[in-house]
């Protein structure tokens, strides 16, 4: 059975501040998607949240970038925004950057990760969702999952993975893309992936079969809006088992809380902390950044699940380490490397400050 798995998300109002999604907004989203399922647009769906972002997880048979599916999601966010406004939620409609829908949600504010594939007899998928961080936060985890044998032993000992994977990398500022074959092009690829605000892993494919293994949202809100309107809070879909890394190999990168950009006002580096979905409520300096993981088994397009993958106690050390890193980074206050470098703050208040000061600079 050929299916499309779509994850489309948006911040349409925070409760309280930027810390949580209100139950009534979630209920409105559920109402809209239930109607879409009843009308035959969707096979199945699941509504969840990560921090103040509403996550629409859907299966259908209409392919990626389908106008009807995307229009339904846009309308869902518009209706949810109305609920958010009635409740006086913060930043109601924040991620809806266009006045009206035009074809699909890409470039309109919401984040989007979609893949189309032939469903296997057993099809485990994991949907990763992040809050208070940027598109590009998946670069290091995806590299470790699909190219690092110290993380994924299957790359060494599983014959059906030994030839490696293909990484599709997007230059989001130059509007270009390039593909790398791993393992032989790892060093060239890492030159780009090490700059996650500029180059991002969009998708990963199995080298032998061409099957899609992972896809991420690479929409950058600041590049769309031309100003800071909130962090991208990206999503990512990863297929697992069989010819792909095992579930434990897919989750293993998050046992180490790596530094990502985002956190308070989108202008700081902080640790990406794996949490259960109920614990994705960032309040400490509006953070630290969170990542959640919803695991599903797909059966004839039905979403069997989810399992809250980071509710596992074995991530307690990662959470404690993230809190320790947060303490250390916060001690830097407005200094780098806690605060982002100036060239990454061009969409914050920094241009206004520099304009105010420009007449006071004199030649050395």
Secondary structure, DSSP 8 states (H G I E B T S, - for coil): -EEEEEEEEE---BSSTTS---HHHHHHHHHHHHHHHHTTS-SEEEEEEETTEEEEEEEESS-TT-HHHHHHHHHHHHHHHHHHHHHT-BTTTTT--SSS--SSSTTSSSEEEEEEEE--SSEEEEEEEEESB-TTTHHHHHHHHHH-TTT-THHHH-TTTTT-EEEEEEETTTTEEEEEETTTTHHHHHHHHT-TTTEEEEEEEETTT--EEEEE----HHHHHSS--S----EEEEEESTTS--HHHHHHGGGS--EEEESGGG-EEEE-EE--STT----TTS-S-EEEEEEEEEETTEEEEEEEGGGSGGGHHHHHHHHHHHHHHHTTTTSTTTB--GGG-TTTTHHHHHHHHGGG----
